Amino acid sequence: MSASTHFSETYIEARDKFRAALAASGGRLRESVLHPLKGPGGEDLHTDVAWVGPDRPDSLLVLVTGVHGVEAYCGGGCVTGWLARDHFARQAGPRTAVMIVHGINPWGFAHKRRVNENNVDLNRNFVPHDRPYPENRPYADLAAHVDPADWTPDALAAHDRAIVDYHGGAGAVRMGKAVHGGQYVNPRGTFYGGAGAEWSNTAFRRILRDHARGPSDVALIDYHSGGGHWGYFELFIDDSFAGRPTRSWFDNVVSIADDKAMYGEDAQSNTPGNLIYSLPEELPDARTTICLTELRCGAESSIATIRAENWLMHHGDPESPQGLAIRRELFDCFNPAAPEWRAMQLAQSNACIGEALAGLAAG
């Protein structure tokens, strides 16, 4: 069976493949959480909560896909392939279970957008909404350039020059702080964190409380896709809540603590409001290991594509030839169709899940 058969082009196709692989693996569907809005064809939208292994495990691995909706096609393909090939039976210990939260942002998943129904980047939304929001001064100063209303080659070149000049000609790391670092001042802008807890935020926290309480050790792997070296499966880990260096479970990992030490406030893993940090918040009695993966697509222009799609949805015509091209570019940017890429990601994902399960089983 080709790795590509586990990946999909539509929300309905992806959900059907996931549920079929779950049933074939002997797993079970614990819950399907209905979203209040519909998909592009009027279909119902759900976040599926799947379970494989004993009902009352000592340790639990949580796999999450679709925080950035359109990226669920990659992460979902990986977890579907893992289920379909029955890796659980070979990888897991007798007292370890796996919970899969498939499509936590089902609206973005179905509509093929990174954001949710309110233009919120959910990986900036998991902040305390009863406190002042994190400030991203570079974005506040550069909002008209990061998310411009005009989108022509000449105008975009001028906006990009203004961003670089603002930082005195500094490199991409500091430029990315304004573009990628999250912001809470422009609801129509990129990487907007929202003005309150979004549906997916509330749903995910409730799922953790209802299904993940009890095990003494819980690890979470949150699937994403993006730029970087084509085919590379990059794993970021924060084991500061685990009580021990669980980073040693993995052969190839970037510690978030090390990333912060190297890049300081400009570390891309140091953005506010990441979903992964809800795990220790909702499961304070468990030893928790939190991981974020990036399925690297080799797209040097991923930020440019995000900005273009955001401009399109707020200032352009999504159904025009230009609009359709930008929307397809976003999908292709985060979901490469190359069979080699999908095979590489599936193999690396399977290995990463196996390492996490081995670590959890060892206690």
N, C-alpha and C positions, 0 to 999 in steps of 0.2 A: 504494500500500500504506500503510495507516494505521500510525502509530508504535506504536499499542497492540498490533498483532499480534505484536510482538517481545517483549512482556512476558507473564508467565505467572502461574498461580495455584498450581501444584504444582511440586515438584522434578523429577519425571519430565517434565512438560511443558516446563519451562525447559531441562533438559538436552537433550531431543530437538530443540528449536528451535535451540539453540546448535550442536549437532553438524551439523544440516542446513545451517545458514547457513555454517558453516565449510567443509563439503564443496562447497557451491555457489560459494564465494568462491575456490576453488582452494587453500585452506589445507589443512593436514593435522594430524591428531591425533598428537602425539608420544608421549603417555603418558596412561593413566588410572590414577590411584593409588587403590587400593581401601582404603576405610576399614574398620576392624575391626568396626564395628557396623552395624546395619540401619536402614532408614527406617521410617516409621510403618506402612507396609503390608508390611513384611518385605523390601523391595527392597534391593538392593545400593547402596552409596553410593560415589561416586567424586569425586575432584578431577581434572578434565580439563586437560591441558596441550596447548594448541594453538599452531600456528606458521604464520605467513604471511610469505612473502618468502624471500630467499636463505638457504641453510643456514649459510653462513659470512659473516655480515654484518660490516661495520665498526662499525655502531651498531645498538642494539636498544632497542625500547620494550616494556616489560612492563606489562600490564594485569591487575589482580587484583580479583576480585569475591568477596564472601561472607565476609570476615573476621568480620563480625557476620552470622551465617548468614542471618537473615530479610532482611537488606539486599541479599542476592544477587539478589532478584527485580528490584530496580531496576538495580543495576549490571550484572547479567546481561542485562537487557533492552536496556541501552545498547550493550554490546559485541556482542550478537546483531544489533541493528539496524545497527551499523557494518559488520559482516561482510556482512549481507544486501544492503546497498546498495553493496557493492564499493567502499568508500571507499579501501581500501589502494592500488588501482591509480592513483587520482588524487592521493593525498596523499604517498605514500612515495617516497623517493629510491631509486636502483637498488641501493645498498649498505646499505639499512636493512631490518630485519625487525621483526615484532611477535610477541611471545609472550603468550598469554592464559592466565592461571591461573584457571579457571572454578570457583568454589565451593570455596575453600580450607578452608572449614568446612562440609563436606557434611552433617554431622549436624544442625547448627543450621539449615542451608538446608532440609533435608527436613522437619524437625520444626517449622520456623517459629519458632525461638527465636534471639535475638541471641547467646546464649552457646553454648558447645560442650557435649559430653556430660558434662563435669565441672563445669558451671556457671561455666566460666572465660570471661572476656572476653578474647579472643585479642589484642586491641589493648592489653592490659596484660601479656601473657605473654612478650613478646620482650625480657626483661631477663636479665642474667647470673644464673643460678640457683645459682651457686656463691659468691655474695656476699650480704651482707645486703640484704634487699628494701627498696625505697624506702618511707619512712614517710609516711603520710597521717594526721597527728595529729587533724585535725578529724573524719575518719571514725572513728578509734579511739574518740574521745570521744563520738561521736554515733551509733554503730552501731545502738543500740536504737531510735533515731528514724528513721534513714535506711532501715533494713530492719526494720520492726516486725513482731511476730507477730500483732498485732491490726489489722484493716483495716475500720474503720467510719468514717463521715464525721467524727464527733466525735473519735475517737482520732487519725485522720490529721491533722485540724486542729491538735490538740495537739502531735503530733510535728513538724509543719512549723513551728509557733511556736517549739518548742525549738531547731530548727536555726537559725532566724533570730536568736533571742535569744543563742545561743552566739556569734555574730559581732557582737553588739551592734547588731543591726538592720541590718547591712550588706546590700548589694544582692545580686543574683543571681550575680554573678561569684564572690564569696567563698562564698556558699551552695553554688555548684556545685563548689567545691573539695572539700567533704566528700562530695558525692553523686557527682560525675563524675570525680574525680581519680585513681581507681584505689586498690585496697587489697589487702593480702596477709595479712589477719588473720581474715577471716570467709568460709569456703568456701561458706556459704549466702547470702552477701550479693551486692549488685549490684556490678558492675565489679571482680569478684574476679580477680586476676592469676595465681592458681595457685601451686602449690608445686614446680613443675618444668616442663620444656619439654613442652608438649602435643603430641599427634599432628600437628596442623596446623602447629605451629611447626617441628618436625623435618622434616616433609614439604616445607614451603616452602623451607627452607634447602637441603635436598638437591636440590630442583628447580632452584634457582638454580645450584648447583655443577655439576649435570649438563647443564643446557641453556643457561645464560646466560653462561658463561665464554667469553672470546675477544674479543668486541667491545671496542673502546677506549672507547666512550661508551655508557652504559646509563641510560635514564630509566625510572622506575616511576610509574604512576598507580594508586592504591588507591581503589576506589569505596566510598562510604558514603552513607547517607541519614539524615536527621534533621530537627530543628526549623528555625527560622529563617524567612526570607521565602519564601513559597510560590513555587515554580518557579525559584528562584535556584540556579545551579550554582556553588558556591563552591570555589575551588581554593587550597589551602595548599601552599607549596613551600619546601624546604630545599635550596639550591644550594651549601652550604658544602663539599660533597665534589666539586663539579663542576670546580673550578679556574677558573671564570669565572661571571659573573652570568647563568645560564641562565633566571632569572626573566624576563628580557627576551623570551623566546620567547612569553610569554603576554600577551594583552591585559588580562586581568582576573585578578589573583592577589594573595593575601595571603602575604607572606614570613613564614615561621615565626620568623625572627630578629626581624622587626619586631613580630610578635605578642608575642613574649617581652618585647621592650623596652617595649611598651605596657602589658602586663598582668602581667609578672613571673611569679612561680610560679603565678599563677592563670590563665594563658593555657590555653585548652582544647586547643590544639595542643601543649602542653607536658606532656602526660600521659606517664607512663613506660611502656615496653614496647611501643611502636608497631611494627607489622610493617615499616613502610617503612625503619626503620633497620637491618634485616637485610641490605639491599642492599649498602651499602658494607662491611658486616662480611664478607659472603660473597664479594664481588667487589672486593677491595682494590686490584687493579691497574687497574681501570676508573675513568674519570671518571663519577661517578654523580649523577643529579638525582632527587630523591625528592619525590613529590607525593601529597597526600591530598585527595580531593574529598568534598564534602558536597552531595548532591542534596537541596536544602532543600524540606521538605514543609509548612512553615507550621504545624507542630504545636507549639503553645506548651506542651502538656502531655506532651512526649515523655519527660521524666525521670519524671513521675508514672506514665506508662504502663509504663515499664521497672520501676519500683518495684512497681507493682501486679502485673505478671506474675511478678516474682520472689517476691512474697508468695504468689501463687497456687500456684506450683510447690513451695513449701516448707511452706506452712501451709494451703492451701485444697484444693478439689476441682476439678482441671482439666476434668472432664467435666460439672460442674454447669452450670446455665444461667448463673450468674455467671462460672464459669470459661471457658465457651465465649465469652462476651461479651468478657472481658478478653483472651483469646487473639486474637480477631478484631480487637479494638481495636489490639493490638500490630502485627498484620499490616498493617492499614489505615494506621496511623500512619507506618510506614516505607515503604509501597508504595501511594501514592495511585493510585486507579483512574481518575481524571479523564483523559480523552483529551488534554485541553489540557496537563496536567502532563507526561504521558509524551512528548508531541511536543516540548515545551520542553526537557526533559532530554535527549532524544535529539539534538536539534539542537545544544545547547550541548556535549554530550559529543563529538559528531563534530567540532565546531570545536576543542575542546581537544586531541583526538588529532591533528588536523591540524597544530596549532601545535607540538606536541611533535615530530612527524615532520619538520616543516620545520626546526626547530632542530637536530635530530640530523643531518639531511642536510647542513646548512650546516657542520657540524664545529666 
